[in-house]
Amino acid sequence: MANSDPLIGKQVGNYHILAEINSGSFGSVYRGKHIIFEDDPVVAIKLLHASLHTQQERTEFIKEAQLLKKLRHPYILRILDAGFQENMPYLVTEYAAGGSLRDRLRKYNGQPLPVEEAVAILTQIGQALHYANQQHIVHRDLKPENILFNNQGEALLADFGIAVLLTTAHTGRVGLGGTPPYMAPEQFEGLASPKSDQYALGCIAYELLTGWKLFSIPNPTLGAWWFHHTKVEPVPPRQYNPQLPAHIEQAILIAILKDRVKRHRDISAFIEAMTGTKEPPITEEGVLFDSDHVSSITAKPPVGTTLLTYRGHSAGAMAVSWSPDGGRIASGARDRTVQVWDAETGQTLLTYRGHTDWVHAVAWSPDGRRIASSGADDRTVQVWDAETGQVLVTYPGHADWVYAVAWSPDGRRIASSAGDAQVWDAETGQTLMTYRGHTGEVETVAWSPDGRRIASGAGDVQVWDAGTGQVLVTYRGHASGVETVAWSPDGKRIASFALERPQVQVWDAETGQLLVMYLGHTDWVHAVAWSPDGKRIASGARDKTVQVWDAATGQALMRGDAGDVEAVAWSPDGRHIAFGSVGVNIWQAE
């Protein structure tokens, strides 16, 4: 190619750059030779278009590169080396002299490949994906450009996780990933699994055997691709290629079903359906993270990965709470239900239907045996058995919408807010105290970790003695009604926000002194939660993001697209974040 590229003739790591092969959005690829071992074969050097300046970014990149280097399969392009060129990461791989599958498709000029040739390619790539899935790795960006050929004409799967390597190391989160013409419907929601790779392989099979992409869209936008992959049924392959055997058409149509649960059991089953041969099955043990919800390229997914999306509610989730042991989640929604479900699998365990209006708040008792929930306009708080759904106590003491519910750390009392703040006995429902220190409507209430104090928010935030109601601190940092207050795990700080502006304020619970003001959101904040170690805060807002930031400095650590977020909660071990929007999503937090 053109010698105007400044890297031609230069050195990258231990390699001398000979010529450019191609260039794309993620980086440029060059042919190179080792400067010491001159008899070694020519290699391909991919220089990624990103600068990794911090040690954490560089460490994360190297960790993922080391994982990918361990992939050893005859139909996977091997990673040989990795490093940094002036903070720009690069990967060194085998050089595939036979070009790409896209090059081969161009030679056929819109005509289908011979069935035998296409099936041979698909079988080789299917075997490579089978192996990768067994290693807990999802490709995420399968397309003809990432299928190369060696001198023997064998297909080689390339660019494993390049997009994920780059975004994870550089931004701390995983984006959509993928290339729209080959993306499974779930990938548009940030989800990916081996079933997503199967869908992409089905799209490629469709293209090889018909000469047409699965969908042809003039001037496509990402939204148009989403619509077609999620809503539009494709033309059956035999309408384009009547000579295609019916069993191959059927195998492809199953692989590209919009409901991932209905696709082939795994990629080996897809290949078997096309060829009629028996491929080694992918065992459950080999795809532990493929619950059809996981988005990951490693056994421990990168920070920001969506692990699971729970869609049991028929309307938006407004409240999310982890059980104390971290095994279950209770979510309340506008569909008037509270649903208890397995935090790992998403299996619904119990649906509670005791409320007659939106469920605005949900809280587990400290021992994990009971749940307290509030229906907004039914003006009750109901305490019920977390295993059976049996109602234990119904508290009718409020005369307005019940916005918040909080258990005392010993599990004996509950504080709830609905215009005023009330404390009552969790066993009997007897009112113990009504706090009337505020002049406006109380919309939020929270116990301190030691159980001695309660913080409640109206036009201001007041911290008061949980036994006597004596005011201890009044915080007036907000200009209008305070929506949420949250104590740090050590009880020394409080995070609060109001709807007057998109900010979260962190202040000293003893003195009321402002410590940190977080301004990362661009619209009203709806939810805030401390990590269990008190070092980070997660906040969700109407700007359709969840953001994680340093509780001591306010420095942004992670940001992810999330829809209109109503609730945020950390898992007890601090490894995951659950947030409520259209559904309930679980993210990898560390």
Phi, psi and omega per residue, in radians:
M1 nan -3.051 -3.047
A2 -1.061 2.433 -3.140
N3 -1.516 0.166 3.112
S4 -1.258 -0.296 3.108
D5 -1.108 2.171 -3.057
P6 -1.147 -0.288 -3.124
L7 -1.459 -0.300 -3.140
I8 -1.059 2.196 -3.119
G9 1.540 -0.125 3.140
K10 -1.615 3.139 -3.118
Q11 -1.987 2.336 3.017
V12 -2.147 1.978 -3.037
G13 1.066 -2.224 3.117
N14 -1.725 0.401 -3.025
Y15 -2.181 2.445 3.091
H16 -1.654 2.199 -3.096
I17 -1.393 2.173 -3.104
L18 -1.707 -0.799 -3.074
A19 -2.881 2.765 3.060
E20 -1.478 2.390 3.063
I21 -1.599 -0.927 3.073
N22 -2.868 3.045 3.140
S23 -2.484 2.463 3.138
G24 -2.491 -2.921 -3.037
S25 -1.179 -0.513 -3.091
F26 -1.637 -0.309 -3.138
G27 2.963 -3.129 3.103
S28 -1.966 2.519 -3.115
V29 -2.011 2.328 -3.095
Y30 -2.218 2.686 2.901
R31 -1.491 2.463 -3.125
G32 -2.614 2.921 3.102
K33 -2.298 2.539 3.087
H34 -1.170 2.360 -3.046
I35 -1.346 -0.323 -3.130
I36 -1.804 -0.892 -3.107
F37 -1.598 1.381 -3.003
E38 -1.184 -0.358 3.134
D39 -1.466 -0.106 3.101
D40 -1.167 2.665 -3.135
P41 -1.116 2.823 3.022
V42 -1.071 2.500 3.132
V43 -2.099 2.917 3.007
A44 -1.868 2.338 -3.120
I45 -2.070 2.051 -3.138
K46 -1.822 1.967 3.106
L47 -1.689 2.014 -3.031
L48 -1.431 2.505 -3.084
H49 -1.447 1.254 3.087
A50 -2.852 2.622 3.073
S51 -1.955 2.125 3.126
L52 -1.821 1.855 -2.998
H53 -1.662 -0.594 -3.054
T54 -1.549 2.732 3.125
Q55 -1.122 -0.598 3.129
Q56 -1.116 -0.734 3.121
E57 -1.104 -0.767 -3.104
R58 -1.182 -0.706 3.134
T59 -1.106 -0.732 -3.137
E60 -1.129 -0.721 3.123
F61 -1.075 -0.835 -3.112
I62 -1.113 -0.693 3.139
K63 -1.052 -0.786 3.139
E64 -1.214 -0.662 3.112
A65 -1.112 -0.673 3.110
Q66 -1.102 -0.692 3.106
L67 -1.086 -0.814 -3.099
L68 -1.181 -0.535 3.132
K69 -1.123 -0.407 -3.124
K70 -1.344 -0.177 3.124
L71 -1.214 2.010 -3.135
R72 -2.193 1.812 -3.132
H73 -2.638 2.493 -3.071
P74 -1.064 -0.345 -3.117
Y75 -1.976 0.395 3.024
I76 -2.079 2.246 3.090
L77 -1.144 2.103 -3.032
R78 -1.324 2.408 2.941
I79 -1.510 2.219 -3.071
L80 -1.771 -0.540 -3.002
D81 -2.833 2.883 3.074
A82 -2.694 2.754 3.129
G83 -3.124 -2.828 -3.111
F84 -2.326 2.377 3.069
Q85 -2.050 1.745 -3.090
E86 0.919 0.916 3.115
N87 1.275 -0.052 3.092
M88 -1.639 2.162 -3.106
P89 -1.297 2.573 3.059
Y90 -2.424 2.734 3.072
L91 -2.178 2.474 3.082
V92 -1.969 2.212 -3.117
T93 -2.249 2.980 2.959
E94 -0.997 2.652 3.085
Y95 -1.671 2.124 3.133
A96 -1.701 1.816 -3.008
A97 -1.351 -0.207 -3.039
G98 -1.540 0.142 3.123
G99 1.359 -2.951 -3.059
S100 -1.898 2.914 3.044
L101 -1.109 -0.555 3.076
R102 -1.094 -0.709 3.078
D103 -1.042 -0.740 -3.115
R104 -1.163 -0.687 3.108
L105 -1.082 -0.646 3.126
R106 -1.109 -0.607 3.131
K107 -1.153 -0.497 3.114
Y108 -1.468 -0.144 2.961
N109 0.902 0.863 3.071
G110 1.471 0.036 3.088
Q111 -1.688 2.637 3.124
P112 -1.200 2.633 3.023
L113 -1.273 2.706 2.990
P114 -0.972 2.483 -3.045
V115 -0.983 -0.758 -3.084
E116 -1.094 -0.728 -3.131
E117 -1.171 -0.786 -3.121
A118 -1.103 -0.797 -3.108
V119 -1.142 -0.618 3.093
A120 -1.081 -0.765 3.114
I121 -1.111 -0.829 -3.107
L122 -1.110 -0.628 3.113
T123 -1.151 -0.786 -3.141
Q124 -1.100 -0.784 -3.136
I125 -1.211 -0.624 3.080
G126 -1.087 -0.715 3.101
Q127 -1.118 -0.668 3.112
A128 -1.136 -0.744 3.116
L129 -1.168 -0.696 3.064
H130 -0.922 -0.897 -3.121
Y131 -1.081 -0.797 -3.120
A132 -1.091 -0.734 3.118
N133 -1.074 -0.614 3.095
Q134 -1.154 -0.422 3.095
Q135 -1.588 0.218 3.138
H136 1.180 0.618 -3.136
I137 -2.180 2.297 3.067
V138 -1.912 2.375 -3.108
H139 -1.207 -0.859 3.082
R140 1.369 -0.365 -3.081
D141 -2.409 0.867 3.140
L142 -1.288 2.222 -3.137
K143 -2.850 2.875 -3.092
P144 -1.023 -0.531 3.132
E145 -1.164 -0.404 -3.114
N146 -1.730 0.195 3.015
I147 -1.984 2.015 -3.060
L148 -1.963 2.996 3.140
F149 -2.274 2.427 3.067
N150 -1.548 -3.057 -3.092
N151 -1.132 -0.383 3.135
Q152 -1.549 0.005 3.135
G153 1.438 0.163 3.123
E154 -1.406 2.512 3.136
A155 -1.375 2.433 3.127
L156 -2.228 2.246 3.116
L157 -1.468 2.205 -3.039
A158 -2.155 3.004 3.029
D159 1.022 0.713 3.034
F160 -1.074 2.110 2.969
G161 1.110 0.298 -3.108
I162 -1.051 -0.814 -3.138
A163 -1.085 -0.706 -3.111
V164 -1.237 -0.713 3.077
L165 -0.945 -0.802 -3.048
L166 -1.226 -0.886 -3.074
T167 -1.217 -0.634 3.139
T168 -1.135 -0.844 -3.092
A169 -1.202 -0.615 -2.984
H170 -1.592 -0.515 -3.066
T171 -2.137 -0.166 -3.140
G172 1.364 0.177 3.120
R173 -2.589 2.886 3.102
V174 -1.849 2.237 3.109
G175 -1.534 -2.742 -3.115
L176 -1.095 -0.708 -3.058
G177 1.209 2.936 3.053
G178 1.467 2.958 3.083
T179 -2.043 2.147 -2.906
P180 -0.834 -0.732 -3.124
P181 -1.095 -0.287 -3.067
Y182 -2.103 0.209 -3.082
M183 -1.520 2.327 3.045
A184 -1.193 2.691 3.141
P185 -0.903 -0.700 -3.084
E186 -1.190 -0.416 -3.137
Q187 -1.187 -0.436 3.088
F188 -1.215 -0.225 3.073
E189 -1.794 0.161 3.140
G190 1.467 0.216 -3.128
L191 -1.857 2.489 3.070
A192 -2.644 2.584 -3.136
S193 -2.759 3.091 3.040
P194 -0.954 -0.499 3.068
K195 -1.149 -0.486 3.073
S196 -1.243 -0.697 3.047
D197 -1.083 -0.683 3.103
Q198 -1.057 -0.756 3.126
Y199 -1.064 -0.800 3.134
A200 -1.077 -0.714 3.097
L201 -1.131 -0.615 3.062
G202 -1.114 -0.694 3.085
C203 -1.089 -0.707 3.130
I204 -1.193 -0.726 3.089
A205 -1.024 -0.752 3.111
Y206 -1.012 -0.797 -3.088
E207 -1.197 -0.725 -3.131
L208 -1.125 -0.648 -2.967
L209 -1.715 -0.079 3.072
T210 -2.127 -0.394 -3.028
G211 1.468 0.006 -3.133
W212 -2.108 2.515 2.941
K213 -1.157 2.782 -3.137
L214 -0.948 -0.758 3.070
F215 -2.309 2.364 3.063
S216 -1.956 1.999 -3.024
I217 -2.183 2.077 3.079
P218 -1.174 2.344 3.100
N219 0.797 1.018 -2.991
P220 -1.273 2.533 2.944
T221 -1.870 2.936 3.092
L222 -1.055 -0.659 3.107
G223 -1.108 -0.647 3.112
A224 -1.164 -0.716 3.091
W225 -1.097 -0.783 3.111
W226 -0.979 -0.815 -3.088
F227 -1.058 -0.802 -3.096
H228 -1.168 -0.792 -3.110
H229 -1.176 -0.512 -3.076
T230 -1.712 -0.397 -2.996
K231 -2.134 -0.516 -2.969
V232 -1.694 2.285 3.087
E233 -1.421 2.346 -3.116
P234 -1.295 2.791 3.022
V235 -1.201 2.271 3.112
P236 -0.987 2.373 -3.048
P237 -0.953 -0.616 -3.068
R238 -1.231 -0.243 3.025
Q239 -1.240 -0.499 3.054
Y240 -1.548 -0.585 -3.067
N241 -2.342 1.475 -3.089
P242 -1.058 -0.349 -3.131
Q243 -1.396 -0.123 -3.102
L244 -1.220 2.255 3.107
P245 -1.011 2.487 -3.061
A246 -1.090 -0.616 -3.090
H247 -1.209 -0.510 3.085
I248 -1.270 -0.726 3.070
E249 -0.995 -0.800 -3.108
Q250 -1.109 -0.705 3.126
A251 -1.071 -0.732 3.139
I252 -1.161 -0.774 -3.098
L253 -1.097 -0.577 3.078
I254 -1.235 -0.710 -3.115
A255 -1.112 -0.478 -3.080
I256 -1.846 0.355 3.046
L257 -1.089 2.527 -3.081
K258 -1.253 -0.564 3.068
D259 -1.492 1.899 -3.040
R260 -1.065 -0.480 -3.135
V261 -1.118 -0.493 -3.072
K262 -1.578 -0.062 3.081
R263 -1.242 3.099 3.094
H264 -0.956 2.663 3.139
R265 -0.867 -0.721 3.122
D266 -2.878 -3.122 -3.065
I267 -1.187 -0.578 3.117
S268 -1.102 -0.628 3.097
A269 -1.181 -0.609 3.073
F270 -1.102 -0.829 -3.141
I271 -1.111 -0.728 3.129
E272 -1.065 -0.704 -3.136
A273 -1.132 -0.571 3.131
M274 -1.357 -0.664 -2.988
T275 -1.777 -0.363 -3.061
G276 1.340 0.162 3.110
T277 -1.819 2.798 -3.078
K278 -1.648 1.985 3.046
E279 -1.624 2.637 3.075
P280 -1.041 2.293 -3.106
P281 -1.190 2.615 3.006
I282 -1.506 2.006 -3.073
T283 -1.316 2.774 3.069
E284 -1.019 -0.628 -3.132
E285 -1.086 -0.490 -3.103
G286 -1.422 -0.227 -3.129
V287 -2.339 0.935 -3.057
L288 -0.970 -0.614 -3.066
F289 -1.534 0.022 3.133
D290 -1.612 1.339 2.987
S291 -1.627 0.265 -3.050
D292 1.185 0.346 3.063
H293 -2.236 -0.308 -2.884
V294 -1.392 2.498 3.018
S295 -2.104 1.822 -3.001
S296 -2.876 2.693 2.939
I297 -2.012 -0.023 -3.130
T298 -2.337 2.907 3.105
A299 -1.085 -0.649 2.967
K300 -1.802 1.842 -2.999
P301 -1.093 2.675 3.097
P302 -1.098 2.697 3.077
V303 -0.987 2.351 -3.135
G304 1.633 -0.103 3.116
T305 -1.196 2.367 3.006
T306 -1.399 2.005 -3.086
L307 -1.523 -0.566 -3.039
L308 -2.801 2.492 2.991
T309 -2.149 2.090 -3.138
Y310 -1.631 2.185 -3.054
R311 -2.125 0.545 -3.100
G312 -1.264 -0.400 -3.122
H313 -1.460 2.605 3.102
S314 -1.637 -0.037 3.077
A315 -2.557 2.966 -2.984
G316 -1.015 2.456 3.111
A317 -1.360 2.317 -3.108
M318 -1.962 -0.289 -3.089
A319 -2.524 2.444 -3.135
V320 -2.435 2.323 3.130
S321 -2.560 2.280 3.084
W322 -1.448 2.521 2.976
S323 -1.168 2.678 -3.107
P324 -0.992 -0.521 3.126
D325 -1.517 -0.056 3.094
G326 1.380 0.010 -3.069
G327 -1.472 -0.373 -3.078
R328 -2.303 2.779 3.042
I329 -2.252 2.407 2.993
A330 -1.909 2.240 3.137
S331 -2.225 2.395 3.100
G332 -1.973 2.608 -2.978
A333 -2.542 3.056 3.093
R334 -1.222 -0.169 3.089
D335 -1.428 0.117 3.048
R336 1.301 0.261 3.123
T337 -2.026 2.738 2.843
V338 -1.962 2.271 3.138
Q339 -2.086 2.291 3.092
V340 -1.802 2.238 -3.043
W341 -2.521 2.773 -3.117
D342 -1.229 2.171 -3.051
A343 -1.230 -0.313 -3.132
E344 -1.642 -0.699 -3.037
T345 -1.843 -0.340 -3.069
G346 1.415 0.119 -3.138
Q347 -1.233 2.249 3.098
T348 -1.238 2.218 -3.114
L349 -1.792 -0.542 -3.072
L350 -2.798 2.420 3.012
T351 -2.097 2.111 -3.118
Y352 -1.771 2.203 -3.032
R353 -2.101 0.555 -3.050
G354 -1.376 -0.245 -3.076
H355 -1.652 2.674 -3.141
T356 -1.915 0.137 3.101
D357 -2.580 3.098 3.119
W358 -0.785 2.429 3.037
V359 -1.567 1.952 -2.995
H360 -1.656 -0.423 -3.084
A361 -2.563 2.512 3.116
V362 -2.459 2.353 3.120
A363 -2.587 2.346 3.076
W364 -1.441 2.538 2.966
S365 -1.195 2.683 -3.106
P366 -0.998 -0.479 3.137
D367 -1.562 -0.022 3.077
G368 1.323 0.161 -3.084
R369 -1.641 -0.396 -3.074
R370 -2.242 2.755 3.055
I371 -2.264 2.375 3.010
A372 -1.895 2.325 -3.128
S373 -2.444 2.665 -3.131
S374 -2.173 2.350 2.986
G375 -1.664 2.229 -2.988
A376 -0.898 -1.259 -3.023
D377 -1.581 -0.006 2.987
D378 -1.458 -0.127 2.920
R379 1.060 0.530 3.107
T380 -2.180 2.737 2.848
V381 -2.007 2.271 -3.107
Q382 -2.067 2.314 3.091
V383 -1.904 2.252 -3.045
W384 -2.524 2.796 -3.094
D385 -1.233 2.214 -3.054
A386 -1.245 -0.296 3.128
E387 -1.627 -0.676 -2.999
T388 -1.930 -0.353 -3.068
G389 1.419 0.099 3.134
Q390 -1.188 2.274 3.133
V391 -1.252 2.256 -3.131
L392 -1.841 -0.709 3.139
V393 -2.551 2.407 2.944
T394 -2.080 2.110 -3.104
Y395 -1.783 1.986 -3.074
P396 -1.849 0.397 -2.955
G397 -1.317 -0.150 -3.094
H398 -1.665 2.611 3.137
A399 -1.905 0.175 -3.103
D400 -2.516 3.129 3.098
W401 -0.939 2.369 3.098
V402 -1.633 2.012 -3.024
Y403 -1.653 -0.572 -2.993
A404 -2.521 2.594 3.125
V405 -2.404 2.354 3.135
A406 -2.534 2.340 3.068
W407 -1.491 2.538 2.934
S408 -1.209 2.640 -3.095
P409 -1.014 -0.441 3.111
D410 -1.537 -0.034 3.078
G411 1.327 0.166 -3.068
R412 -1.628 -0.443 -3.064
R413 -2.247 2.786 3.071
I414 -2.277 2.394 2.992
A415 -1.895 2.410 3.124
S416 -2.473 2.681 -3.084
S417 -2.215 2.378 3.096
A418 -2.868 1.349 -3.025
G419 1.514 -0.821 3.006
D420 -2.191 3.109 3.074
A421 -1.976 2.288 -3.116
Q422 -2.226 2.529 3.062
V423 -2.046 2.314 -3.066
W424 -2.540 2.841 -3.078
D425 -1.316 2.176 -3.060
A426 -1.242 -0.340 3.138
E427 -1.545 -0.670 -3.002
T428 -1.929 -0.338 -3.064
G429 1.401 0.130 3.137
Q430 -1.259 2.287 3.103
T431 -1.221 2.239 -3.137
L432 -1.800 -0.543 -3.101
M433 -2.818 2.491 2.945
T434 -2.093 2.082 -3.096
Y435 -1.633 2.188 -3.076
R436 -2.168 0.556 -3.116
G437 -1.299 -0.330 -3.123
H438 -1.528 2.694 3.063
T439 -1.695 -0.288 3.116
G440 -1.944 -3.059 3.137
E441 -1.261 2.306 3.106
V442 -1.475 2.105 -3.092
E443 -1.942 -0.135 -3.084
T444 -2.623 2.599 -3.134
V445 -2.648 2.502 -3.128
A446 -2.671 2.426 3.072
W447 -1.457 2.535 2.961
S448 -1.227 2.697 -3.103
P449 -1.042 -0.465 3.131
D450 -1.532 -0.059 3.081
G451 1.367 0.052 -3.066
R452 -1.577 -0.386 -3.055
R453 -2.243 2.742 3.034
I454 -2.251 2.396 3.018
A455 -1.897 2.331 3.116
S456 -2.341 2.599 -3.065
G457 -2.144 2.346 2.988
A458 -2.417 -2.030 3.015
G459 -1.271 -0.406 3.037
D460 -2.318 -3.114 3.016
V461 -1.970 2.280 3.107
Q462 -2.117 2.325 3.047
V463 -1.821 2.212 -3.045
W464 -2.425 2.773 -3.111
D465 -1.196 2.193 -3.051
A466 -1.212 -0.303 -3.138
G467 -1.680 -0.632 -3.027
T468 -1.940 -0.340 -3.076
G469 1.429 0.099 3.129
Q470 -1.189 2.287 3.130
V471 -1.256 2.274 -3.126
L472 -1.870 -0.701 -3.128
V473 -2.552 2.447 2.991
T474 -2.128 2.153 -3.129
Y475 -1.893 2.152 -3.060
R476 -2.042 0.593 -3.088
G477 -1.341 -0.222 -3.125
H478 -1.775 2.606 -3.073
A479 -1.604 -0.193 -3.139
S480 -2.617 -2.913 -3.015
G481 -0.975 2.237 3.140
V482 -1.434 2.239 -3.065
E483 -1.567 -0.659 -3.062
T484 -2.579 2.471 2.950
V485 -2.193 2.518 3.139
A486 -2.504 2.235 3.113
W487 -1.416 2.510 2.952
S488 -1.198 2.697 -3.093
P489 -1.025 -0.461 3.117
D490 -1.566 -0.020 3.087
G491 1.317 0.171 -3.079
K492 -1.644 -0.345 -3.082
R493 -2.310 2.760 3.067
I494 -2.276 2.383 3.007
A495 -1.856 2.378 -3.115
S496 -2.572 2.740 3.050
F497 -2.603 2.752 3.070
A498 -2.271 2.971 -3.051
L499 -1.521 0.056 -3.050
E500 -1.310 -0.431 3.115
R501 -2.765 2.720 -3.061
P502 -1.394 1.360 3.132
Q503 -2.564 2.693 3.000
V504 -2.083 2.325 -3.131
Q505 -1.947 2.350 3.080
V506 -1.993 2.240 -3.049
W507 -2.488 2.835 -3.080
D508 -1.284 2.191 -3.062
A509 -1.264 -0.307 3.126
E510 -1.586 -0.673 -3.010
T511 -1.916 -0.328 -3.060
G512 1.381 0.174 -3.135
Q513 -1.308 2.270 3.086
L514 -1.185 2.276 -3.116
L515 -1.891 -0.764 -3.080
V516 -2.520 2.458 2.993
M517 -2.176 2.076 -3.113
Y518 -1.696 2.190 -3.037
L519 -2.076 0.431 -3.030
G520 -1.307 -0.347 -3.121
H521 -1.518 2.723 -3.136
T522 -1.949 0.022 3.100
D523 -2.604 3.071 -3.046
W524 -0.836 2.359 3.033
V525 -1.482 2.370 -3.107
H526 -1.929 -0.387 -3.013
A527 -2.686 2.593 3.109
V528 -2.601 2.502 -3.136
A529 -2.647 2.455 3.078
W530 -1.496 2.540 2.957
S531 -1.230 2.690 -3.085
P532 -1.032 -0.461 3.115
D533 -1.542 -0.029 3.082
G534 1.313 0.154 -3.085
K535 -1.609 -0.394 -3.074
R536 -2.277 2.746 3.043
I537 -2.242 2.396 3.021
A538 -1.890 2.354 3.120
S539 -2.350 2.499 3.114
G540 -2.140 2.582 -2.996
A541 -2.524 3.039 3.101
R542 -1.295 -0.131 3.035
D543 -1.352 0.152 3.051
K544 1.167 0.608 3.065
T545 -2.302 2.671 2.824
V546 -1.926 2.298 -3.105
Q547 -2.198 2.410 3.087
V548 -1.963 2.324 -3.053
W549 -2.527 2.801 -3.101
D550 -1.258 2.151 -3.056
A551 -1.221 -0.373 -3.110
A552 -1.575 -0.543 -3.039
T553 -2.023 -0.349 -3.048
G554 1.414 0.123 3.141
Q555 -1.251 2.273 3.121
A556 -1.187 2.343 -3.138
L557 -1.966 -0.576 -3.102
M558 -2.753 2.521 3.113
R559 -2.467 2.343 3.140
G560 -2.466 2.535 3.067
D561 -1.217 2.363 -2.972
A562 -2.556 0.043 -3.030
G563 1.392 -3.039 -3.129
D564 -1.358 1.754 -2.953
V565 -1.446 2.267 3.133
E566 -1.885 -0.395 -3.059
A567 -2.650 2.563 3.117
V568 -2.426 2.421 3.114
A569 -2.618 2.395 3.049
W570 -1.527 2.567 2.987
S571 -1.207 2.678 -3.108
P572 -1.015 -0.484 3.123
D573 -1.553 -0.036 3.082
G574 1.364 0.080 -3.066
R575 -1.531 -0.332 -3.045
H576 -2.357 2.716 3.048
I577 -2.166 2.294 3.026
A578 -1.902 2.404 3.090
F579 -2.461 2.528 -3.088
G580 -1.759 2.267 3.084
S581 -2.491 -2.177 3.018
V582 -1.093 -0.781 2.963
G583 -2.070 -2.825 3.024
V584 -2.044 2.153 -3.120
N585 -1.870 2.578 3.017
I586 -2.044 2.199 3.138
W587 -1.891 2.662 2.932
Q588 -1.353 2.146 -3.061
A589 -1.793 -0.309 3.104
E590 -2.752 nan nan
